[in-house]
Amino acid sequence: MARIEGPSDRLTSVLRPVRAGNGFEEALEQILRVVRLGLVPGGDRLPPERELAERIGISRVTLREVLKVLQEQGLVESRRGRYGGTFVLERARTAGEDELRRRIASVDIEDTLRFREALEVGAAGLCAAHGLSGGGAERLRAALAATHDAPLTDYRRQDTLFHLTLAELSGSPALTAQYAAVRATVNDLLDCIPLLVRNLEHSQHQHTAIVEAVLAGDTAAAYETAREHCEGTAALLRGFLT
């Protein structure tokens, strides 16, 4: 007799333990993929929280934050009672979604994200390896402080300026020009997804770690923290847009 595949089995190719550093973002990416691929059809229930948390390798607290985002985006709903749980909602294509798809249709998202990572990681590494002048260090600290002080409505602009400052301080005008171009494309993609407070808080910790590594002249740490930061953003964009 052929084995009947249960709901959890259909998810094996998508749900896997996340890497340390970007648990929230990568978990959100995975569950968004489950929903957008239709691996759990509209009207059906996601696996129980305990199972989901164990399979992804995150705490149930983090999982609930992920599910809250999905609820706020109208993708799932929570139901109480004996037959409760988190259920995937039926989705009707809207004019807003059509516009989103139109905007990203001409963008090679993977190429954009990889190029952005190469430039941001390279800029952080160059700054750490060659050191910053007193004025450069102050510029970087000020750019970091501006991201911490920014209201939500201005956060992405300040985030862009922070990374552009790193690129400028790398000492390579060519890198700076290329970064400005790819960042414009990344910002178009970011405009298509919601601002998530948990992600912004996490990004702020990573920004601080990048600055500390650069000012300490720790090239390896600068590379690693910048790479991890880029991977977190990439996970969100892949989850929402692909």
C-alpha atoms as one frame of an Amber mdcrd trajectory, in Angstrom:
protein
   0.000   0.000   0.000   1.330   3.438  -0.904   2.161   5.588   2.069  -0.060
   8.639   2.395   1.990  11.770   2.842   0.923  13.772   5.896   1.014  17.555
   6.122   4.320  17.540   7.997   5.982  15.400   5.313   5.156  17.965   2.634
   7.107  20.537   4.626  10.360  18.616   4.927  11.975  20.358   1.958  11.254
  23.808   3.439  11.379  23.562   7.226  14.858  23.025   8.615  16.896  24.283
  11.570  17.898  27.903  11.156  21.445  29.101  11.562  22.492  31.080  14.581
  22.188  34.831  14.232  19.047  35.323  12.160  16.538  32.960  13.749  13.519
  35.253  13.489  14.181  36.292   9.892  15.002  32.807   8.626  12.032  31.256
  10.430   9.760  33.879   8.887  11.256  33.166   5.468  10.589  29.436   5.825
   6.993  29.722   7.014   6.221  32.384   4.398   7.505  29.932   1.797   5.250
  27.207   3.194   2.248  29.528   2.841   3.139  31.029  -0.542   3.950  27.649
  -2.099   0.629  26.303  -0.899   2.267  23.461   1.021  -0.441  24.048   3.596
  -3.546  24.984   1.571  -5.867  27.819   2.534  -8.198  26.663   5.284  -5.756
  24.055   6.605  -3.855  24.215   9.860  -0.115  24.673  10.251   1.673  22.085
  12.391   1.400  22.677  16.154   3.648  25.344  17.646   5.796  22.840  19.497
   6.483  20.865  16.323   7.166  23.967  14.227   9.543  25.416  16.822  11.459
  22.132  17.110  11.754  21.631  13.364  13.000  25.171  12.758  15.185  25.224
  15.857  13.746  28.327  17.512  11.979  29.070  20.778   8.202  29.116  20.918
   8.419  32.792  21.887  10.228  33.568  18.615   7.793  31.382  16.689   4.845
  33.308  18.111   6.439  36.570  16.955   6.741  35.074  13.468   3.113  33.933
  13.498   2.037  37.385  14.694   3.656  38.922  11.616   1.831  36.443   9.383
  -1.453  37.308  11.092  -0.838  41.030  10.624  -0.225  40.390   6.917  -3.534
  38.536   6.617  -1.884  35.218   5.782  -2.927  33.168   8.821  -5.355  33.351
  11.706  -5.293  31.881  15.199  -8.288  29.897  16.406  -8.901  28.790  19.968
 -10.550  25.710  21.324 -10.243  21.974  20.947  -9.809  22.223  17.187  -7.838
  25.445  17.296  -4.392  26.321  16.034  -2.916  28.531  13.343  -4.782  28.290
  10.044  -3.694  29.489   6.609  -6.192  31.910   5.109  -7.497  31.755   1.571
  -5.839  34.534  -0.408  -7.444  36.526  -3.190  -5.139  38.401  -5.561  -5.432
  42.115  -4.921  -4.466  45.179  -6.924  -1.680  45.798  -4.403  -0.233  42.353
  -4.909  -0.416  42.751  -8.681   1.528  46.003  -8.410   4.135  44.336  -6.186
   4.632  41.552  -8.707   4.961  44.083 -11.508   7.631  46.010  -9.644   9.819
  43.008  -8.929   9.278  41.136 -12.206  12.273  42.789 -13.860  14.590  42.369
 -10.849  16.883  39.374 -10.442  16.416  39.210  -6.690  19.132  36.630  -6.017
  21.725  38.484  -8.059  20.799  41.769  -6.382  21.055  40.286  -2.888  24.388
  38.593  -3.565  25.903  41.703  -5.101  24.655  43.775  -2.171  26.224  41.282
   0.249  29.560  41.337  -1.582  29.692  45.130  -1.440  28.511  45.580   2.161
  30.747  42.829   3.508  33.658  44.113   1.448  33.179  47.678   2.663  33.083
  46.638   6.318  36.167  44.483   5.860  38.107  47.252   4.123  37.225  49.752
   6.836  38.414  47.362   9.535  41.554  46.304   7.669  42.780  49.799   6.792
  41.435  51.643   9.816  39.529  54.903   9.985  40.775  58.394  10.704  39.361
  60.201  13.703  36.923  62.013  11.433  35.925  58.766   9.728  35.264  57.054
  13.024  33.069  59.956  14.114  31.126  59.834  10.839  30.472  56.133  11.337
  29.374  56.577  14.956  27.064  59.409  13.941  25.507  57.323  11.166  24.930
  54.496  13.631  23.370  56.861  16.181  21.027  58.227  13.511  19.636  54.737
  12.878  19.040  54.271  16.612  17.233  57.608  16.895  15.199  57.330  13.690
  11.401  57.003  13.864   9.954  54.100  11.922   8.968  56.374   9.049  12.600
  57.423   8.538  14.359  54.208   9.511  15.043  52.808   6.058  16.538  56.097
   4.870  18.878  56.224   7.873  19.737  52.554   7.393  20.684  53.330   3.792
  22.845  56.267   4.895  24.602  54.101   7.491  25.639  51.519   4.910  26.500
  54.188   2.357  28.785  55.772   4.970  30.578  52.435   5.386  30.992  52.218
   1.617  32.370  55.765   1.424  34.805  55.114   4.277  36.154  52.008   2.524
  38.263  54.334   0.381  36.959  52.978  -2.928  34.859  55.430  -4.965  34.046
  52.617  -7.412  32.675  50.445  -4.608  30.657  53.393  -3.294  29.104  54.062
  -6.705  28.216  50.411  -7.216  26.781  50.188  -3.720  24.598  53.254  -4.231
  23.184  51.681  -7.402  22.438  48.270  -5.912  21.061  49.796  -2.715  18.506
  51.720  -4.753  17.252  48.394  -6.124  17.278  46.817  -2.653  15.228  49.737
  -1.317  12.637  49.193  -4.052  12.344  45.601  -2.834  12.227  46.634   0.829
   9.383  49.028   0.037   7.327  45.972  -0.961   7.516  44.366   2.492   6.400
  45.573   5.928   8.641  47.150   8.548   8.997  44.557  11.312   9.982  45.892
  14.722  11.660  42.633  15.762  13.794  42.676  12.623  14.711  46.338  13.101
  15.814  45.704  16.684  17.917  42.793  15.482  19.400  44.907  12.691  20.367
  47.566  15.201  22.325  45.043  17.264  24.080  43.921  14.089  24.849  47.512
  13.056  26.431  48.091  16.441  28.488  44.896  16.145  29.703  45.944  12.697
  30.822  49.351  13.971  32.556  47.832  16.991  34.436  45.373  14.765  35.465
  48.111  12.326  36.695  50.456  15.060  38.585  47.596  16.723  40.278  46.727
  13.441  38.882  43.194  13.639  38.562  42.326   9.953  37.230  38.799  10.474
  34.491  40.009  12.832  33.593  42.859  10.463  33.226  40.425   7.576  31.155
  37.967   9.617  28.796  40.470  11.242  28.173  42.262   7.931  27.539  38.950
   6.159  25.114  37.841   8.860  23.309  41.174   8.631  22.886  40.861   4.866
  21.640  37.298   5.206  18.911  38.407   7.613  17.568  40.995   5.171  17.859
  38.537   2.290  15.826  35.962   4.212  12.971  38.444   4.687  12.966  39.525
   1.050  13.018  35.958  -0.218  10.214  35.057   2.159   7.911  37.886   1.110
   8.796  38.253  -2.559   9.782  34.867  -3.984
